[in-house]
Amino acid sequence: MSSYESIKLWRETHIAEYISNSESLNKFHDEIMVKVFETASARMTSEAPCAFVWFITGSGGRFEQGLISDQDHGIIFQEDSSEAGYYFSELGKELSIGLQIVGYPFCEGKVMSSNPLWCQAASSWNSQVVSWMEEGSWVSIRNLQIFYDARKLVGDNELLYHLKNLIHEYNHSHPQFLSRLLENVKHVKKTIGPLGQIIVEEKGIHAGAIDLKYSAFIPYVNAVRLLAWKEAIIETSTISRLKELNKLEKYEELTHYQENFSQLLQFRLDHLSSTASYDDSHYLYVKKLTKDNQKLIKKILKDGKKLQQYVQRMIEKGGNHGV
């Protein structure tokens, strides 16, 4: 591929072949983003001056992107030098522009390699991750959660794993830290009413819909990430994390949450693949669903709440509490 425009055309021409299931779609996204990286690198005036890793995070890092997905990515480079700093800063800008041209909107939260916060030397990253953990503010914990979902696309995985291990070591020596993380994720928008009805948006352009991202995906993602953090699980996808947790006797009862989340990923592909924009791609109009699908999504929503309550008990009290 010689240009971002040709990658965009190739993406638009072939993406319909990969939307039968979430795994094939996410492999396709990976392939596209690697092509963008190759094109961005070819546009640089020199070779990379040192080892590095380009990672994606967010839904991409968790291998959970839908048909339309925004950007979430960063760079860790080995050498703390002005030469390396300049090179990867320019590469980060090029990557963000290239991804936007190809069809991945800029991240509103600026979690992109073009942002110096997400493009740093390994030593600076080390200090930053420690600072995030010690500060413990809402913004710092949000950044930690974003980083914890990071997955290598190109480069040296060890640079990424070193920082993940730093997080695990800190958590081991500061067990109260998980409680601080819990405070940031346990407040979830109410989705089921007192009579068991699904609570939909009442006003605006999405009246009659639920935001599937915040009402369904986020409760599962946040809860499972916390348990993965607690058990030092390095996998990034919610499904892989649940599989690893299920190997531990105290989490055997989590099996049906894995089934729920798999159904949720497929449900999004089946019902939200025709939406035109990134924002619209999260909204599900409940009345347009069959009775069986309404029943399924209601079960997923209810179980998401139960899962969060279970994780809260596990972290606050320890031990094995039934789900």
Secondary structure, DSSP 4 states (H G I P E B T S, - for coil): --SHHHHHHHHHHHGGGG-SSHHHHHHHHHHHHHHHHHHHHHHSSS--SS-EEEEE-HHHHTT---SS----EEEEES--SHHHHHHHHHHHHHHHHHHHHHT-PPPTT--STTSGGGEEEHHHHHHHHHHHHHH--HHHHHHHHHHHT-EEEEE-HHHHHHHHHHHHHHHHH-TTHHHHHHHHHS-----B-TTSPBP---SSTTTTEEEHIIIIIHHHHHHHHHHHHHTT----SHHHHHHHHHTSGGGGGGHHHHHHHHHHHHHHHHHHTT-SSTTGGGEEEGGGS-HHHHHHHHHHHHHHHHHHHHHHHHHHH-S----
